[in-house]
Amino acid sequence: MRVVIVGAGGVGGLLAGLLARAGEEVAVVARGAQLEAIRRDGIRIDSPLGRFTQRLAAVEQDPASLGRADAVLVAVKAWQVPEVAPSLAPLLAGGGVAVPFQNGVEAADQLAAALGADQVAGGVANMIAWIDGPGAVKHVGGPPRVALGERGARAQRPSPRLEALAAALGRARVEVRVVEDIERESWEKLLLVEPWGVIGAATRAPVGVLRAVGETRALHLAAMEEVAALARARGVALPADAVARTLALLDGVAAEATVSMQRDIGAGRPSELEDQTGAVLRLARAAGVAVPVHGALNAVLLPQEAAARGRIPRFPRT
């Protein structure tokens, strides 16, 4: 299978290395130091699944230079999706499928607006991986897990293209499922990572602290309830125990754990605040759902996000 992975960060880089090691033809769209290092030396993976360096079929900055693909895995940051989406059309000219692996619930629609609904499926990725230097990816914890699903009218029909992609990922030792309701999967992930990320960023505390301080745990629960209420208002078939199950999952996470949005905000980098918390606010306004916890947390963090993006001057961080 010919797979093009757009973005060679933690998720994209790990999947690229694992798929190529399993014998798939893998090309990567990257830029900067990551592009140069992978092109020169291959991608270096440090994972419980093995420590290895893997050459890829191609590494380019321009997707159009890579030819056609059977599957395009989009693993850039959420705010980069609208910009990169139109450039992916040449990759899909042969009938391939694009699958987004962003945190948030808007990426698939953004890809579909640029590429056409029939060329876009849904995807959810769960793995703890990050860039560990140019050309290097560090993966910790359990095996990478991926859910794939068709959208719209295609959701009710068999999907040979996703089954083929799932088989390739399975050969790469990724735990993968093809599901009937990928929208629900996406909202269940948002329910996990968005309240955790926004409250972790506001408190600058790992998850063990969030759950140990009673007032903060109550705030976290209230934020989760807002996300669940919004999902249901939008017609998402979220299970009745979704919040309770997510809270139980968080109670089992290592106490020192953090998520990418809070790490980016804490480091003064641009984050997915507008794509996760901002999405909750936008969608809540459209649905007429009150989300006061999210409104307050977003207001607290917006100055840091604006400074990281150069919209206002940087200010001293204490």
Steps between C-alpha positions, in 0.01 A plus 500: 500500500628848413449730798586869519520648848463876524689622805795321656439585864430252775194331346600531135862409556420195711246368248740566213778304665281208602325472161826517306661240726204271428567523127253766386607770253501812716568860401492795737423870460720692742691823525795666668744302711270199509491478119877529464579246772254238375609546139867462598489230767153345505259530791618385842241337725542433872195300608393204709443343157871532421788743456588531133582734214286463188549638152185627327406489132503882477508810719385827344359836598259524204231228498455537123851364445412163656253364243185308586428316825257235614468672837603842627533523878479865606698544823575875510380719786128577487544867409709399195228286340314777308828625355636160396174341380487642143857388431404135556276470193776360271565219748138388473467521121507123473205454735684486831355598835612769746474427873554775761664421833455834681373572847163671462190434293530732200790366292303250290252769396785736415664236280169414336437866416827511307518148356141378472304293749555168321878528533500550876440251780520554874781401730594506869853429619601427859870477577757683710778602262698815429797634301817419693741698282527540122393178329430326832171395660453377857201275580407391852215309658276248334483414130368767263124473451304627202130505410391547138150559369314614193286812521154595373330257262817289478479421873228243444687304232803269504826687450767304312729804501496531878525125548813505283646787703409323825677185380815699422492669840443165667808356329688798645391399854246779537178404678234607250121484473268590214190641669150590388477830690828687471335826610424348839860379526623852423281656767600238756864592441417871527326424829829352622765739370335842484387552864827341617704723271329829575489448877854362502617811314315736734634330813840398356452171681519135392197277511582361844457848648182567302333197649642536854383858569127478561406839359704443185355153451150652525591761239639226274177302537292808418704562184450138394127528557492807273672310218263205542193726497624670183564169325151378577346831389671446165349154468809300591409163652723541802446218753316594819807407708752678278605755762526241777708266281730782394549613857584141601752483216664822622519357850717221361743723311851549640494792744769694310319482165417810296348553155631683197289815529613575854863418413491741207338779701738443790798526266373819337435329165190535281249241617170343398305721743294650217446158341393320816361745758421753226310230311292423809410869527419540128290185481326579829392842371360339187315235702374737771683307776643683803868426568602752770797299627649495152435870454690585817793265431531624144513860620773410751721339234439727202773753593763225503376363167491847344857566612622164370351581158643852490163673522607691807851561643641221713482573871698364796401148599490431873 
